[in-house]
């Protein structure tokens, strides 16, 4: 079975400033045939701080089903100029089936620019 993957290369992204509320930046659908399976989702996101900020700061939130679904994971990162945030999380899938996850990004004080790439995938 092919693993789930979401990919946007740097040249496919128009850089944009994150705001004080969550903005969807990716969607991933995972199918499993086993109950109580542990699914590992990994991601890499290229970003930078705007010139107006002393320090860049960004949070990534993974939610179930939609951009407003139940929060499953949240992590933040800071940078002085440019960064490539790499992270992974583990989610327990209770019953076999197909599950959709939404990745949102937020930056309190508008201190982050998403400029890519964005890779999000089901890791082994």
TIMI-2910 file (N, C-alpha, C, CB; in pm, 1 decimal, decimal comma, always signed):
<rs>
+----------+----------+----------+----------+----------+----------+----------+----------+----------+----------+----------+----------+------+
!      n_x !      n_y !      n_z !     ca_x !     ca_y !     ca_z !      c_x !      c_y !      c_z !     cb_x !     cb_y !     cb_z ! resn !
+----------+----------+----------+----------+----------+----------+----------+----------+----------+----------+----------+----------+------+
!    +83,5 !   -117,3 !     +0,0 !     +0,0 !     +0,0 !     +0,0 !    +89,1 !   +125,2 !     +0,0 !    -95,6 !     -1,1 !   +121,8 !  Unk !
!    +57,7 !   +219,4 !    -87,9 !   +133,7 !   +343,7 !    -95,8 !   +102,2 !   +430,7 !    +25,7 !   +101,8 !   +419,7 !   -227,2 !  Unk !
!   +205,5 !   +490,1 !    +80,4 !   +189,1 !   +578,8 !   +195,1 !   +131,5 !   +712,4 !   +148,8 !   +324,2 !   +599,8 !   +268,2 !  Unk !
!    +60,0 !   +778,7 !   +237,1 !     +0,0 !   +908,7 !   +207,3 !   +109,5 !  +1015,9 !   +199,4 !   -105,9 !   +946,4 !   +315,1 !  Unk !
!    +90,4 !  +1112,4 !   +108,4 !   +190,7 !  +1218,4 !    +91,9 !   +124,8 !  +1346,3 !    +40,3 !   +303,0 !  +1173,0 !     -4,9 !  Unk !
!   +172,9 !  +1460,3 !    +90,6 !   +133,8 !  +1592,6 !    +42,0 !   +264,0 !  +1667,0 !    +16,5 !    +39,8 !  +1670,2 !   +145,4 !  Unk !
!   +279,4 !  +1724,2 !   -102,0 !   +406,8 !  +1787,0 !   -136,5 !   +384,2 !  +1914,1 !   -217,8 !   +495,6 !  +1689,2 !   -214,7 !  Unk !
!   +444,8 !  +2023,4 !   -171,6 !   +450,1 !  +2147,7 !   -248,8 !   +594,4 !  +2195,1 !   -247,1 !   +352,6 !  +2257,6 !   -190,4 !  Unk !
!   +652,9 !  +2199,9 !   -364,8 !   +791,7 !  +2244,6 !   -376,3 !   +799,9 !  +2396,0 !   -358,6 !   +851,4 !  +2203,1 !   -512,8 !  Unk !
!   +918,2 !  +2442,9 !   -326,6 !   +940,3 !  +2586,1 !   -302,9 !   +893,2 !  +2670,5 !   -421,3 !  +1088,8 !  +2613,1 !   -275,5 !  Unk !
!   +918,9 !  +2626,1 !   -543,6 !   +880,8 !  +2704,4 !   -661,6 !   +729,1 !  +2704,6 !   -686,7 !   +952,6 !  +2650,0 !   -784,3 !  Unk !
!   +654,4 !  +2619,6 !   -616,1 !   +508,7 !  +2613,0 !   -631,4 !   +434,4 !  +2702,1 !   -531,7 !   +462,1 !  +2469,7 !   -615,5 !  Unk !
!   +507,2 !  +2764,7 !   -440,6 !   +445,6 !  +2842,2 !   -333,4 !   +473,7 !  +2990,6 !   -351,7 !   +496,4 !  +2795,0 !   -196,8 !  Unk !
!   +369,4 !  +3069,6 !   -344,2 !   +385,0 !  +3214,2 !   -334,6 !   +397,8 !  +3243,2 !   -185,5 !   +262,7 !  +3293,6 !   -401,6 !  Unk !
!   +512,1 !  +3295,3 !   -139,6 !   +530,2 !  +3318,1 !     +4,5 !   +416,4 !  +3402,7 !    +62,5 !   +665,4 !  +3387,0 !    +31,1 !  Unk !
!   +371,6 !  +3365,1 !   +183,0 !   +264,0 !  +3440,6 !   +246,8 !   +288,0 !  +3453,1 !   +396,1 !   +128,9 !  +3374,3 !   +220,7 !  Unk !
!   +244,8 !  +3567,0 !   +449,8 !   +258,6 !  +3598,6 !   +590,8 !   +149,8 !  +3527,4 !   +669,8 !   +252,2 !  +3750,8 !   +613,9 !  Unk !
!   +190,6 !  +3455,3 !   +773,6 !    +92,0 !  +3391,7 !   +861,5 !    +27,8 !  +3496,9 !   +951,1 !   +157,7 !  +3280,2 !   +947,2 !  Unk !
!    -93,2 !  +3467,6 !   +995,6 !   -169,8 !  +3561,5 !  +1076,9 !   -195,4 !  +3503,1 !  +1215,3 !   -302,9 !  +3596,7 !  +1008,2 !  Unk !
!   -275,5 !  +3573,1 !  +1293,8 !   -302,0 !  +3535,0 !  +1432,1 !   -402,7 !  +3422,2 !  +1447,9 !   -350,0 !  +3653,1 !  +1507,2 !  Unk !
!   -456,1 !  +3370,5 !  +1339,0 !   -549,4 !  +3257,6 !  +1345,4 !   -497,5 !  +3146,5 !  +1253,7 !   -694,8 !  +3301,5 !  +1304,1 !  Unk !
!   -544,1 !  +3025,5 !  +1276,7 !   -494,4 !  +2910,0 !  +1202,6 !   -535,9 !  +2915,6 !  +1055,1 !   -545,4 !  +2780,6 !  +1266,5 !  Unk !
!   -438,2 !  +2889,5 !   +969,5 !   -458,6 !  +2886,3 !   +824,8 !   -423,7 !  +2746,1 !   +775,4 !   -371,8 !  +2995,6 !   +752,0 !  Unk !
!   -513,1 !  +2678,3 !   +702,7 !   -481,1 !  +2545,3 !   +650,5 !   -368,5 !  +2552,3 !   +546,5 !   -606,6 !  +2480,9 !   +588,5 !  Unk !
!   -268,2 !  +2465,2 !   +561,2 !   -158,5 !  +2462,2 !   +462,9 !   -138,6 !  +2323,3 !   +402,3 !    -28,5 !  +2508,4 !   +528,1 !  Unk !
!   -214,9 !  +2224,7 !   +446,5 !   -201,8 !  +2091,2 !   +388,1 !   -309,8 !  +1997,7 !   +439,5 !    -64,2 !  +2033,1 !   +418,3 !  Unk !
!   -336,8 !  +1896,5 !   +358,5 !   -438,2 !  +1796,3 !   +392,8 !   -382,5 !  +1659,7 !   +355,6 !   -575,0 !  +1823,9 !   +319,0 !  Unk !
!   -403,0 !  +1562,3 !   +442,3 !   -347,8 !  +1429,5 !   +421,1 !   -453,8 !  +1325,5 !   +455,6 !   -219,5 !  +1408,4 !   +505,9 !  Unk !
!   -470,6 !  +1225,5 !   +367,8 !   -566,0 !  +1117,5 !   +391,9 !   -489,1 !   +987,0 !   +408,3 !   -669,7 !  +1106,9 !   +275,9 !  Unk !
!   -513,5 !   +919,9 !   +518,6 !   -444,5 !   +795,2 !   +554,1 !   -547,5 !   +683,6 !   +560,5 !   -368,1 !   +808,7 !   +690,3 !  Unk !
!   -515,5 !   +569,8 !   +500,3 !   -602,4 !   +452,3 !   +505,0 !   -529,8 !   +341,0 !   +579,8 !   -643,0 !   +405,8 !   +361,1 !  Unk !
!   -601,1 !   +277,3 !   +671,1 !   -543,1 !   +166,4 !   +745,5 !   -640,8 !    +49,3 !   +747,2 !   -507,0 !   +209,6 !   +889,4 !  Unk !
!   -586,1 !    -71,1 !   +747,8 !   -668,7 !   -192,1 !   +752,1 !   -660,1 !   -260,7 !   +887,6 !   -626,4 !   -289,2 !   +642,1 !  Unk !
!   -590,8 !   -196,9 !   +982,9 !   -574,8 !   -255,8 !  +1115,3 !   -630,1 !   -161,4 !  +1221,8 !   -426,4 !   -287,7 !  +1143,2 !  Unk !
!   -705,1 !   -212,8 !  +1319,3 !   -751,6 !   -128,6 !  +1430,1 !   -637,9 !    -98,9 !  +1527,7 !   -868,3 !   -196,7 !  +1504,1 !  Unk !
!   -651,3 !     +9,4 !  +1600,7 !   -552,8 !    +52,3 !  +1700,9 !   -411,5 !    +62,9 !  +1644,9 !   -553,2 !    -43,6 !  +1817,4 !  Unk !
!   -401,4 !   +108,4 !  +1522,0 !   -270,8 !   +124,2 !  +1457,0 !   -212,4 !   +259,8 !  +1491,0 !   -282,7 !   +107,8 !  +1303,9 !  Unk !
!    -83,7 !   +263,7 !  +1516,4 !    -12,0 !   +387,5 !  +1542,0 !    +37,7 !   +442,2 !  +1408,1 !   +106,6 !   +364,8 !  +1641,8 !  Unk !
!     -8,2 !   +561,0 !  +1370,6 !    +30,6 !   +623,4 !  +1244,1 !   +128,4 !   +736,0 !  +1275,5 !    -94,8 !   +677,2 !  +1165,4 !  Unk !
!   +242,3 !   +735,4 !  +1207,7 !   +342,0 !   +841,0 !  +1227,1 !   +336,7 !   +936,1 !  +1108,5 !   +485,3 !   +781,2 !  +1243,7 !  Unk !
!   +306,5 !  +1061,9 !  +1136,2 !   +302,2 !  +1165,9 !  +1033,9 !   +423,5 !  +1256,7 !  +1051,9 !   +169,1 !  +1247,7 !  +1041,9 !  Unk !
!   +495,0 !  +1281,7 !   +943,5 !   +614,2 !  +1366,5 !   +948,1 !   +596,8 !  +1482,2 !   +850,7 !   +742,5 !  +1285,0 !   +914,4 !  Unk !
!   +661,7 !  +1594,6 !   +881,6 !   +652,8 !  +1708,5 !   +791,2 !   +778,8 !  +1792,7 !   +793,6 !   +533,6 !  +1794,0 !   +826,6 !  Unk !
!   +798,1 !  +1867,5 !   +684,8 !   +904,4 !  +1967,0 !   +670,4 !   +839,9 !  +2091,1 !   +611,0 !  +1023,7 !  +1914,2 !   +580,2 !  Unk !
!   +866,2 !  +2205,7 !   +673,0 !   +808,0 !  +2330,7 !   +625,0 !   +915,9 !  +2437,7 !   +621,0 !   +689,6 !  +2375,3 !   +714,7 !  Unk !
!   +936,8 !  +2496,0 !   +503,0 !  +1030,5 !  +2606,5 !   +488,6 !   +960,6 !  +2737,0 !   +523,9 !  +1087,9 !  +2612,0 !   +345,1 !  Unk !
!  +1025,4 !  +2817,0 !   +608,5 !   +966,1 !  +2944,2 !   +649,2 !  +1074,2 !  +3042,3 !   +690,8 !   +866,5 !  +2923,3 !   +763,8 !  Unk !
!  +1036,5 !  +3166,9 !   +706,2 !  +1130,9 !  +3270,7 !   +747,9 !  +1057,6 !  +3374,7 !   +831,1 !  +1199,0 !  +3337,0 !   +625,0 !  Unk !
!  +1134,4 !  +3462,9 !   +891,2 !  +1073,5 !  +3571,8 !   +968,0 !  +1059,1 !  +3693,7 !   +878,0 !  +1158,5 !  +3606,2 !  +1094,4 !  Unk !
!   +956,5 !  +3773,5 !   +898,4 !   +945,2 !  +3897,7 !   +822,3 !  +1049,2 !  +3999,6 !   +870,6 !   +802,4 !  +3956,2 !   +834,9 !  Unk !
!  +1082,7 !  +4095,9 !   +788,7 !  +1182,2 !  +4198,3 !   +825,4 !  +1137,1 !  +4282,0 !   +943,8 !  +1210,4 !  +4289,6 !   +706,7 !  Unk !
!  +1006,7 !  +4288,1 !   +968,6 !   +953,5 !  +4370,4 !  +1077,3 !   +962,7 !  +4303,4 !  +1214,1 !   +810,2 !  +4405,1 !  +1048,8 !  Unk !
!   +998,6 !  +4175,9 !  +1218,2 !  +1004,6 !  +4102,4 !  +1345,8 !  +1149,0 !  +4083,0 !  +1389,9 !   +934,3 !  +3965,3 !  +1333,3 !  Unk !
!  +1171,9 !  +4091,9 !  +1521,0 !  +1304,7 !  +4063,0 !  +1575,3 !  +1333,1 !  +3913,6 !  +1572,6 !  +1316,9 !  +4116,4 !  +1718,4 !  Unk !
!  +1228,8 !  +3835,3 !  +1593,2 !  +1240,8 !  +3690,6 !  +1598,3 !  +1116,7 !  +3630,2 !  +1534,2 !  +1258,8 !  +3640,2 !  +1744,7 !  Unk !
!  +1136,2 !  +3531,4 !  +1447,8 !  +1022,2 !  +3464,0 !  +1386,2 !   +966,6 !  +3357,7 !  +1478,0 !  +1061,7 !  +3402,2 !  +1252,8 !  Unk !
!   +836,2 !  +3337,6 !  +1472,5 !   +773,2 !  +3232,2 !  +1551,5 !   +650,5 !  +3180,2 !  +1478,1 !   +734,8 !  +3283,8 !  +1692,3 !  Unk !
!   +638,9 !  +3047,6 !  +1475,2 !   +529,8 !  +2983,0 !  +1404,0 !   +485,9 !  +2859,3 !  +1481,9 !   +572,2 !  +2945,4 !  +1259,3 !  Unk !
!   +355,8 !  +2829,1 !  +1475,8 !   +301,1 !  +2706,6 !  +1533,5 !   +236,6 !  +2624,7 !  +1422,8 !   +198,5 !  +2738,2 !  +1646,0 !  Unk !
!   +252,9 !  +2492,9 !  +1431,2 !   +184,8 !  +2399,8 !  +1341,2 !    +84,9 !  +2321,3 !  +1425,1 !   +286,9 !  +2303,6 !  +1267,6 !  Unk !
!    -37,2 !  +2309,6 !  +1373,1 !   -144,7 !  +2237,8 !  +1442,2 !   -200,3 !  +2133,4 !  +1345,8 !   -258,1 !  +2336,3 !  +1491,3 !  Unk !
!   -208,5 !  +2009,1 !  +1390,7 !   -269,6 !  +1903,6 !  +1310,0 !   -404,8 !  +1872,1 !  +1372,3 !   -178,0 !  +1774,8 !  +1302,3 !  Unk !
!   -507,5 !  +1875,1 !  +1286,6 !   -645,4 !  +1853,6 !  +1331,3 !   -707,1 !  +1738,1 !  +1253,2 !   -730,2 !  +1982,6 !  +1313,9 !  Unk !
!   -802,5 !  +1673,5 !  +1316,9 !   -872,2 !  +1561,3 !  +1255,8 !   -985,5 !  +1611,9 !  +1166,5 !   -927,0 !  +1466,1 !  +1364,2 !  Unk !
!   -999,8 !  +1553,3 !  +1049,9 !  -1110,1 !  +1574,2 !   +955,3 !  -1109,0 !  +1705,9 !   +880,0 !  -1236,8 !  +1564,0 !  +1027,0 !  Unk !
!  -1090,1 !  +1819,0 !   +949,1 !  -1096,0 !  +1948,6 !   +881,6 !  -1007,9 !  +2049,1 !   +955,9 !  -1242,6 !  +2000,0 !   +873,0 !  Unk !
!   -998,1 !  +2168,5 !   +899,5 !   -918,8 !  +2273,5 !   +962,5 !   -972,3 !  +2317,2 !  +1097,3 !   -911,3 !  +2391,3 !   +872,5 !  Unk !
!  -1097,3 !  +2281,1 !  +1128,9 !  -1158,0 !  +2315,7 !  +1257,0 !  -1184,9 !  +2191,9 !  +1342,5 !  -1287,6 !  +2392,3 !  +1234,4 !  Unk !
!  -1129,7 !  +2077,1 !  +1301,9 !  -1153,6 !  +1952,3 !  +1374,3 !  -1079,2 !  +1944,9 !  +1506,1 !  -1114,7 !  +1835,7 !  +1289,0 !  Unk !
!  -1089,6 !  +1831,0 !  +1570,2 !  -1023,8 !  +1807,6 !  +1698,6 !   -872,1 !  +1820,3 !  +1684,0 !  -1061,0 !  +1668,5 !  +1753,9 !  Unk !
!   -809,8 !  +1894,4 !  +1774,6 !   -664,2 !  +1911,3 !  +1771,8 !   -595,2 !  +1783,6 !  +1818,4 !   -621,2 !  +2030,6 !  +1860,1 !  Unk !
!   -500,5 !  +1735,1 !  +1736,1 !   -426,4 !  +1613,4 !  +1767,9 !   -280,4 !  +1640,8 !  +1801,7 !   -434,1 !  +1517,0 !  +1652,5 !  Unk !
!   -226,9 !  +1753,6 !  +1753,8 !    -84,2 !  +1782,7 !  +1769,3 !    -63,4 !  +1932,9 !  +1754,0 !     +1,8 !  +1703,4 !  +1665,0 !  Unk !
!    +28,8 !  +1988,9 !  +1834,1 !    +66,3 !  +2130,5 !  +1822,1 !   +213,7 !  +2144,3 !  +1859,2 !    -23,6 !  +2221,9 !  +1913,8 !  Unk !
!   +287,5 !  +2215,7 !  +1776,8 !   +429,9 !  +2238,1 !  +1803,4 !   +467,9 !  +2375,2 !  +1749,5 !   +518,6 !  +2126,0 !  +1738,9 !  Unk !
!   +560,7 !  +2441,8 !  +1817,8 !   +605,2 !  +2573,8 !  +1772,9 !   +755,9 !  +2573,9 !  +1748,4 !   +567,8 !  +2681,8 !  +1876,5 !  Unk !
!   +798,1 !  +2673,7 !  +1673,0 !   +940,3 !  +2689,6 !  +1642,6 !   +969,4 !  +2838,5 !  +1627,9 !   +980,4 !  +2611,0 !  +1512,6 !  Unk !
!  +1092,8 !  +2877,3 !  +1661,2 !  +1139,0 !  +3015,2 !  +1643,5 !  +1259,4 !  +3014,8 !  +1551,1 !  +1174,5 !  +3081,4 !  +1780,4 !  Unk !
!  +1282,5 !  +3128,1 !  +1484,5 !  +1402,6 !  +3139,9 !  +1401,9 !  +1448,4 !  +3285,4 !  +1396,8 !  +1376,5 !  +3086,4 !  +1259,0 !  Unk !
!  +1576,3 !  +3305,2 !  +1363,5 !  +1632,8 !  +3439,4 !  +1351,7 !  +1626,7 !  +3492,2 !  +1209,1 !  +1776,1 !  +3439,8 !  +1399,9 !  Unk !
!  +1616,9 !  +3403,1 !  +1111,5 !  +1608,7 !  +3447,8 !   +971,9 !  +1527,7 !  +3349,6 !   +887,8 !  +1749,7 !  +3464,4 !   +912,3 !  Unk !
!  +1588,7 !  +3235,4 !   +849,8 !  +1520,9 !  +3130,6 !   +771,3 !  +1525,3 !  +2999,6 !   +848,6 !  +1587,1 !  +3113,4 !   +630,4 !  Unk !
!  +1426,3 !  +2914,4 !   +824,8 !  +1423,4 !  +2786,0 !   +895,0 !  +1356,1 !  +2680,0 !   +809,6 !  +1350,8 !  +2799,4 !  +1029,5 !  Unk !
!  +1390,6 !  +2555,8 !   +838,6 !  +1320,9 !  +2440,2 !   +783,1 !  +1273,7 !  +2359,9 !   +903,8 !  +1414,1 !  +2353,7 !   +685,3 !  Unk !
!  +1145,7 !  +2372,8 !   +936,2 !  +1089,5 !  +2302,4 !  +1051,2 !  +1066,2 !  +2156,9 !  +1012,8 !   +956,9 !  +2369,3 !  +1099,3 !  Unk !
!  +1123,8 !  +2065,9 !  +1087,6 !  +1102,1 !  +1923,0 !  +1065,7 !  +1047,9 !  +1864,9 !  +1195,5 !  +1234,4 !  +1849,9 !  +1020,9 !  Unk !
!   +944,8 !  +1785,5 !  +1182,5 !   +878,9 !  +1733,4 !  +1300,9 !   +802,8 !  +1608,1 !  +1262,7 !   +784,6 !  +1838,8 !  +1363,8 !  Unk !
!   +770,9 !  +1527,6 !  +1361,8 !   +678,8 !  +1417,3 !  +1337,8 !   +593,4 !  +1396,9 !  +1461,5 !   +754,9 !  +1287,4 !  +1301,2 !  Unk !
!   +478,2 !  +1333,8 !  +1440,7 !   +387,8 !  +1304,6 !  +1551,0 !   +326,2 !  +1167,5 !  +1527,8 !   +277,6 !  +1414,0 !  +1564,5 !  Unk !
!   +280,5 !  +1106,3 !  +1635,0 !   +217,0 !   +975,6 !  +1625,6 !    +71,6 !   +988,1 !  +1668,5 !   +291,6 !   +870,9 !  +1712,5 !  Unk !
!    -16,3 !   +927,4 !  +1588,8 !   -159,7 !   +932,3 !  +1613,0 !   -211,7 !   +788,8 !  +1613,0 !   -233,3 !  +1020,1 !  +1505,4 !  Unk !
!   -289,7 !   +752,9 !  +1712,5 !   -349,5 !   +620,0 !  +1717,3 !   -481,3 !   +621,3 !  +1641,2 !   -371,1 !   +573,9 !  +1863,7 !  Unk !
!   -492,4 !   +531,8 !  +1543,8 !   -614,2 !   +517,6 !  +1465,3 !   -696,1 !   +406,3 !  +1531,2 !   -582,7 !   +485,3 !  +1312,7 !  Unk !
!   -815,3 !   +438,6 !  +1586,8 !   -889,7 !   +340,0 !  +1666,5 !   -947,5 !   +222,6 !  +1587,5 !  -1000,5 !   +408,5 !  +1736,8 !  Unk !
!  -1000,3 !   +249,3 !  +1469,0 !  -1058,7 !   +141,2 !  +1388,2 !  -1008,4 !   +153,9 !  +1245,4 !  -1214,9 !   +145,1 !  +1392,2 !  Unk !
!  -1012,7 !    +43,7 !  +1171,5 !   -967,2 !    +47,7 !  +1032,5 !  -1054,6 !   +142,7 !   +951,9 !   -969,2 !    -93,5 !   +969,8 !  Unk !
!   -994,5 !   +202,7 !   +850,8 !  -1070,4 !   +295,1 !   +767,0 !   -982,3 !   +403,3 !   +709,1 !  -1182,9 !   +357,8 !   +845,9 !  Unk !
!  -1046,4 !   +506,8 !   +658,5 !   -977,0 !   +619,6 !   +597,2 !   -996,1 !   +742,2 !   +685,0 !  -1028,7 !   +645,9 !   +452,8 !  Unk !
!   -886,6 !   +810,8 !   +713,6 !   -886,4 !   +927,3 !   +801,6 !   -820,1 !  +1044,4 !   +729,9 !   -813,6 !   +896,1 !   +935,3 !  Unk !
!   -878,7 !  +1161,6 !   +747,4 !   -822,0 !  +1282,0 !   +688,6 !   -770,7 !  +1371,5 !   +800,6 !   -926,7 !  +1356,6 !   +601,1 !  Unk !
!   -652,1 !  +1427,9 !   +778,7 !   -589,9 !  +1519,0 !   +874,6 !   -560,5 !  +1650,3 !   +804,6 !   -459,9 !  +1458,0 !   +934,8 !  Unk !
!   -575,5 !  +1758,8 !   +878,3 !   -551,9 !  +1892,5 !   +825,2 !   -436,5 !  +1956,1 !   +901,8 !   -680,2 !  +1980,3 !   +834,8 !  Unk !
!   -340,6 !  +2013,8 !   +830,5 !   -229,8 !  +2084,6 !   +893,1 !   -255,9 !  +2234,4 !   +880,8 !    -93,1 !  +2045,4 !   +827,8 !  Unk !
!   -258,4 !  +2302,0 !   +995,7 !   -277,0 !  +2446,2 !  +1000,3 !   -149,0 !  +2511,3 !  +1051,2 !   -397,9 !  +2484,1 !  +1089,9 !  Unk !
!   -128,8 !  +2637,6 !  +1014,7 !    -16,8 !  +2716,1 !  +1064,9 !    -71,9 !  +2846,1 !  +1120,6 !    +89,1 !  +2742,9 !   +953,2 !  Unk !
!     -7,4 !  +2896,3 !  +1225,5 !    -49,0 !  +3021,8 !  +1288,4 !    +75,8 !  +3090,6 !  +1342,7 !   -154,6 !  +2996,9 !  +1402,8 !  Unk !
!    +72,2 !  +3223,6 !  +1345,4 !   +183,9 !  +3299,6 !  +1402,0 !   +128,5 !  +3419,7 !  +1477,6 !   +283,6 !  +3345,4 !  +1290,6 !  Unk !
!   +130,4 !  +3410,4 !  +1610,4 !    +85,7 !  +3522,3 !  +1693,1 !   +177,5 !  +3641,5 !  +1665,7 !    +85,9 !  +3484,3 !  +1845,8 !  Unk !
!   +118,6 !  +3754,1 !  +1636,3 !   +198,1 !  +3872,7 !  +1605,1 !   +246,9 !  +3876,6 !  +1461,6 !   +315,3 !  +3880,4 !  +1696,9 !  Unk !
!   +199,8 !  +3782,1 !  +1379,0 !   +236,7 !  +3777,8 !  +1236,6 !   +388,5 !  +3779,9 !  +1217,2 !   +173,3 !  +3896,0 !  +1161,8 !  Unk !
!   +454,3 !  +3681,5 !  +1279,8 !   +600,3 !  +3676,5 !  +1278,9 !   +656,6 !  +3559,3 !  +1199,6 !   +651,1 !  +3669,9 !  +1419,4 !  Unk !
!   +583,7 !  +3515,3 !  +1094,2 !   +633,2 !  +3405,1 !  +1011,8 !   +580,0 !  +3416,1 !   +869,4 !   +593,3 !  +3269,9 !  +1073,0 !  Unk !
!   +665,3 !  +3380,1 !   +775,1 !   +629,8 !  +3374,6 !   +634,1 !   +653,1 !  +3231,9 !   +586,8 !   +712,8 !  +3477,7 !   +549,2 !  Unk !
!   +549,6 !  +3167,9 !   +534,1 !   +565,5 !  +3035,0 !   +473,5 !   +619,8 !  +3058,4 !   +332,5 !   +427,8 !  +2952,8 !   +471,1 !  Unk !
!   +735,9 !  +3000,9 !   +303,5 !   +793,6 !  +3016,6 !   +169,7 !   +834,9 !  +2883,4 !   +107,9 !   +913,6 !  +3109,0 !   +175,7 !  Unk !
!   +806,9 !  +2775,8 !   +176,2 !   +825,1 !  +2642,8 !   +121,3 !   +966,7 !  +2589,7 !   +126,9 !   +780,2 !  +2642,0 !    -17,2 !  Unk !
!   +975,9 !  +2464,7 !   +101,2 !   +873,4 !  +2369,3 !    +58,4 !   +786,4 !  +2323,8 !   +175,8 !   +938,7 !  +2248,0 !     -8,1 !  Unk !
!   +677,0 !  +2254,1 !   +142,2 !   +593,7 !  +2188,6 !   +242,8 !   +584,9 !  +2041,1 !   +202,1 !   +449,2 !  +2256,1 !   +253,7 !  Unk !
!   +640,0 !  +1954,0 !   +286,9 !   +630,4 !  +1809,7 !   +268,4 !   +559,3 !  +1753,7 !   +389,6 !   +771,3 !  +1743,5 !   +248,9 !  Unk !
!   +458,4 !  +1671,7 !   +366,9 !   +385,4 !  +1608,4 !   +475,7 !   +353,3 !  +1467,2 !   +432,0 !   +255,6 !  +1687,9 !   +512,9 !  Unk !
!   +388,8 !  +1370,1 !   +511,7 !   +375,1 !  +1231,5 !   +465,8 !   +359,1 !  +1135,7 !   +583,0 !   +496,4 !  +1191,0 !   +381,7 !  Unk !
!   +307,1 !  +1018,2 !   +550,0 !   +298,0 !   +910,6 !   +647,9 !   +432,4 !   +839,4 !   +649,6 !   +180,7 !   +811,4 !   +614,6 !  Unk !
!   +499,0 !   +847,0 !   +762,8 !   +631,8 !   +787,3 !   +775,7 !   +619,1 !   +640,2 !   +816,0 !   +716,9 !   +865,1 !   +879,5 !  Unk !
!   +722,4 !   +564,8 !   +791,2 !   +719,5 !   +422,0 !   +826,6 !   +770,3 !   +399,7 !   +965,3 !   +801,1 !   +340,1 !   +729,1 !  Unk !
+----------+----------+----------+----------+----------+----------+----------+----------+----------+----------+----------+----------+------+
</rs>
